[in-house]
Amino acid sequence: MDYELELTNIIKSEQLMMSILKTVQELQLNDCWVAAGVIRNKVWITYIMYKQK
């Protein structure tokens, strides 16, 4: 299983998260953080929904 590809697909499927990441990239800041919980929560919800099917 390609976990990197799976994670990339999960993130790309979330429009708001992609918008935030693109904005951060465009700002070209020396230091910027996006809360890791945002990604963790999306992965967790995706995993739980998959397990329930």
C-alpha positions as protocol buffer text, in pm:
chain_id: "A"
residue {
  index: 1
  type: MET
  ca { x: 0 y: 0 z: 0 }
}
residue {
  index: 2
  type: ASP
  ca { x: 133 y: 343 z: -95 }
}
residue {
  index: 3
  type: TYR
  ca { x: 55 y: 550 z: 216 }
}
residue {
  index: 4
  type: GLU
  ca { x: 205 y: 869 z: 72 }
}
residue {
  index: 5
  type: LEU
  ca { x: -22 y: 849 z: -232 }
}
residue {
  index: 6
  type: GLU
  ca { x: -322 y: 768 z: -13 }
}
residue {
  index: 7
  type: LEU
  ca { x: -251 y: 1066 z: 215 }
}
residue {
  index: 8
  type: THR
  ca { x: -203 y: 1294 z: -87 }
}
residue {
  index: 9
  type: ASN
  ca { x: -537 y: 1184 z: -230 }
}
residue {
  index: 10
  type: ILE
  ca { x: -715 y: 1241 z: 101 }
}
residue {
  index: 11
  type: ILE
  ca { x: -573 y: 1593 z: 128 }
}
residue {
  index: 12
  type: LYS
  ca { x: -644 y: 1677 z: -237 }
}
residue {
  index: 13
  type: SER
  ca { x: -1007 y: 1571 z: -191 }
}
residue {
  index: 14
  type: GLU
  ca { x: -1060 y: 1838 z: 75 }
}
residue {
  index: 15
  type: GLN
  ca { x: -1121 y: 2171 z: -102 }
}
residue {
  index: 16
  type: LEU
  ca { x: -1084 y: 2392 z: 206 }
}
residue {
  index: 17
  type: MET
  ca { x: -758 y: 2227 z: 311 }
}
residue {
  index: 18
  type: MET
  ca { x: -617 y: 2266 z: -41 }
}
residue {
  index: 19
  type: SER
  ca { x: -716 y: 2632 z: -42 }
}
residue {
  index: 20
  type: ILE
  ca { x: -534 y: 2687 z: 288 }
}
residue {
  index: 21
  type: LEU
  ca { x: -222 y: 2504 z: 168 }
}
residue {
  index: 22
  type: LYS
  ca { x: -216 y: 2696 z: -161 }
}
residue {
  index: 23
  type: THR
  ca { x: -252 y: 3026 z: 23 }
}
residue {
  index: 24
  type: VAL
  ca { x: 37 y: 2938 z: 254 }
}
residue {
  index: 25
  type: GLN
  ca { x: 249 y: 2844 z: -47 }
}
residue {
  index: 26
  type: GLU
  ca { x: 164 y: 3168 z: -230 }
}
residue {
  index: 27
  type: LEU
  ca { x: 256 y: 3381 z: 73 }
}
residue {
  index: 28
  type: GLN
  ca { x: 615 y: 3248 z: 54 }
}
residue {
  index: 29
  type: LEU
  ca { x: 669 y: 3309 z: 425 }
}
residue {
  index: 30
  type: ASN
  ca { x: 996 y: 3216 z: 592 }
}
residue {
  index: 31
  type: ASP
  ca { x: 805 y: 3031 z: 861 }
}
residue {
  index: 32
  type: CYS
  ca { x: 442 y: 2924 z: 858 }
}
residue {
  index: 33
  type: TRP
  ca { x: 249 y: 2643 z: 1025 }
}
residue {
  index: 34
  type: VAL
  ca { x: -74 y: 2469 z: 938 }
}
residue {
  index: 35
  type: ALA
  ca { x: -205 y: 2280 z: 1237 }
}
residue {
  index: 36
  type: ALA
  ca { x: -124 y: 1911 z: 1197 }
}
residue {
  index: 37
  type: GLY
  ca { x: -456 y: 1832 z: 1364 }
}
residue {
  index: 38
  type: VAL
  ca { x: -637 y: 1944 z: 1051 }
}
residue {
  index: 39
  type: ILE
  ca { x: -467 y: 1670 z: 849 }
}
residue {
  index: 40
  type: ARG
  ca { x: -490 y: 1414 z: 1128 }
}
residue {
  index: 41
  type: ASN
  ca { x: -861 y: 1475 z: 1172 }
}
residue {
  index: 42
  type: LYS
  ca { x: -931 y: 1442 z: 800 }
}
residue {
  index: 43
  type: VAL
  ca { x: -736 y: 1116 z: 780 }
}
residue {
  index: 44
  type: TRP
  ca { x: -906 y: 982 z: 1093 }
}
residue {
  index: 45
  type: ILE
  ca { x: -1256 y: 1068 z: 965 }
}
residue {
  index: 46
  type: THR
  ca { x: -1176 y: 915 z: 625 }
}
residue {
  index: 47
  type: TYR
  ca { x: -1046 y: 599 z: 793 }
}
residue {
  index: 48
  type: ILE
  ca { x: -1348 y: 566 z: 1025 }
}
residue {
  index: 49
  type: MET
  ca { x: -1591 y: 617 z: 735 }
}
residue {
  index: 50
  type: TYR
  ca { x: -1405 y: 353 z: 532 }
}
residue {
  index: 51
  type: LYS
  ca { x: -1418 y: 104 z: 821 }
}
residue {
  index: 52
  type: GLN
  ca { x: -1793 y: 156 z: 862 }
}
residue {
  index: 53
  type: LYS
  ca { x: -1870 y: 63 z: 499 }
}
